[in-house]
Amino acid sequence: MCSVKIVNENSRYYAPVMEKMIFIMRTFWLFLFLSLMRARYRKKDKLKSRKVIEKLFRQGKALTVFPLRLIFLPADFDDDSKIKAGFSVSSRVFKKAVDRNRIKRLMRESYRLNKNDHFNNFTTSCALMILYIGNTEPTFEQIDKTMIAVLSKLDDALAPKKLKP
């Protein structure tokens, strides 16, 4: 705990209050720091390798929950990341880059918020590509709902098969 110096007679009444305030502020900043650390989409989590992306589209397995399609492939990465993800929107359907970038931004945010719920105790490393296959601009709520569903499907697909007795 931090100690507050008593400067004069009047300040001794404020010392316990100040100690409580400092403790509350430190606790708040620690909580904020830990909550922000929990949900991140770092550079090392982004799928950028052209070779891995080509292999992903050739050999990967697909899961679809309209309007999202997730293509996944178990892969080994040089760094320590378990999951690398990429996002794509068709330029044939959405002609303006502004629209495509907005949809990709919504998908990245939804993935960032939901990935820890699904991948915390993930043992295999995997490459993911999430495609938007709809033809209308979605809201964040629609993207978030379908992202949760498609990530749950991925959990089921990658879970070890349990044999029934």
C-alpha positions in Angstrom: 0.0 0.0 0.0 1.2 3.5 -0.6 1.9 5.8 2.3 0.8 9.4 2.4 2.9 12.0 4.1 1.1 14.2 6.7 2.2 17.7 6.0 0.2 19.6 8.7 -2.5 19.0 11.3 -5.4 19.4 8.8 -4.1 17.0 6.3 -4.0 14.0 8.7 -7.8 13.7 8.2 -7.4 13.4 4.5 -4.6 10.8 4.5 -6.9 7.7 4.8 -9.2 9.1 2.2 -6.3 9.7 -0.2 -5.0 6.2 0.4 -8.4 4.7 -0.5 -8.6 6.9 -3.6 -5.1 5.8 -4.7 -6.0 2.2 -4.1 -9.2 2.5 -6.1 -7.4 4.3 -9.0 -4.7 1.7 -9.2 -7.3 -1.1 -9.1 -9.3 0.6 -11.9 -6.2 1.0 -14.1 -5.1 -2.5 -13.5 -8.6 -3.8 -14.4 -8.7 -1.6 -17.5 -5.2 -2.8 -18.6 -6.1 -6.4 -18.1 -9.4 -6.1 -19.9 -7.7 -4.4 -22.9 -4.9 -7.0 -23.0 -7.5 -9.8 -23.1 -9.1 -8.8 -26.4 -6.5 -7.8 -29.0 -5.9 -8.4 -32.6 -2.1 -8.0 -32.9 0.1 -8.0 -35.9 1.3 -11.5 -35.1 -2.3 -12.7 -35.2 -2.9 -11.5 -38.8 -2.7 -13.9 -41.7 -0.4 -12.3 -44.2 1.7 -15.1 -45.8 0.7 -15.5 -49.5 1.8 -19.2 -49.4 -0.3 -20.0 -46.4 -3.3 -18.2 -47.9 -3.0 -20.1 -51.2 -2.7 -23.4 -49.3 -5.7 -22.4 -47.2 -7.9 -21.9 -50.2 -6.7 -25.1 -51.9 -6.8 -27.5 -49.0 -8.8 -25.8 -46.3 -12.2 -26.8 -45.0 -15.1 -24.3 -45.0 -17.9 -23.6 -42.5 -20.7 -21.3 -43.4 -23.2 -19.3 -41.3 -24.7 -16.8 -43.7 -23.4 -14.1 -44.4 -20.0 -15.4 -43.2 -17.8 -18.2 -44.5 -14.9 -19.4 -42.5 -12.1 -21.4 -44.2 -9.6 -23.1 -41.8 -6.6 -25.2 -42.1 -4.2 -26.5 -39.4 -0.8 -24.9 -40.0 2.5 -24.4 -38.2 3.8 -20.8 -37.7 7.3 -19.5 -37.0 6.1 -17.3 -34.2 4.3 -18.4 -31.1 0.8 -17.5 -32.2 -1.8 -20.3 -32.3 -4.4 -18.7 -34.6 -3.8 -16.4 -37.6 -6.9 -14.8 -39.2 -7.5 -12.9 -42.4 -10.7 -11.1 -43.5 -12.0 -10.6 -47.0 -15.0 -8.9 -48.8 -15.8 -9.4 -52.4 -15.0 -6.4 -54.7 -17.5 -7.8 -57.2 -20.4 -7.3 -54.8 -19.2 -4.2 -53.0 -17.7 -1.9 -55.7 -16.6 0.9 -53.3 -13.5 0.3 -51.1 -15.2 2.3 -48.4 -17.9 -0.2 -48.1 -15.5 -3.2 -48.2 -13.2 -1.7 -45.6 -16.2 -0.9 -43.2 -17.4 -4.5 -43.4 -13.9 -5.8 -42.8 -13.5 -3.5 -39.9 -16.8 -4.8 -38.4 -15.6 -8.4 -38.9 -12.3 -7.7 -37.3 -13.9 -6.1 -34.3 -16.3 -8.9 -33.8 -13.5 -11.5 -34.1 -11.4 -9.5 -31.6 -14.2 -9.4 -29.1 -15.2 -13.1 -29.4 -11.9 -14.9 -30.1 -10.9 -15.4 -26.5 -14.1 -17.1 -25.6 -13.4 -19.7 -28.3 -9.6 -20.0 -28.5 -8.3 -19.7 -24.9 -7.7 -23.4 -24.5 -6.9 -24.1 -28.1 -4.0 -26.6 -28.6 -3.4 -26.7 -32.4 -2.3 -23.8 -34.5 -4.6 -22.9 -37.3 -5.0 -20.5 -40.2 -8.4 -18.8 -40.7 -9.9 -16.8 -43.5 -13.3 -15.2 -42.8 -15.2 -14.1 -45.9 -18.3 -11.9 -46.1 -20.5 -13.6 -48.7 -23.7 -11.4 -48.3 -24.7 -8.8 -50.8 -26.1 -6.1 -48.4 -24.2 -4.0 -45.9 -24.6 -5.5 -42.4 -24.9 -4.0 -39.0 -22.4 -4.8 -36.3 -25.1 -6.8 -34.4 -25.7 -9.1 -37.5 -21.9 -9.6 -37.9 -21.4 -10.3 -34.2 -24.2 -12.8 -34.0 -23.0 -14.7 -37.0 -19.3 -14.5 -35.9 -20.2 -16.2 -32.6 -22.1 -18.9 -34.5 -19.3 -19.6 -37.0 -16.6 -19.6 -34.3 -18.8 -22.1 -32.3 -19.0 -24.3 -35.4 -15.2 -24.1 -35.7 -14.9 -25.2 -32.1 -17.1 -28.2 -32.9 -15.2 -29.0 -36.0 -11.7 -28.9 -34.3 -12.8 -30.6 -31.1 -11.5 -34.1 -30.7 -14.2 -36.6 -31.6 -15.6 -38.3 -28.5 -16.5 -42.0 -28.9 -19.9 -43.1 -27.5 -19.7 -46.1 -25.2 
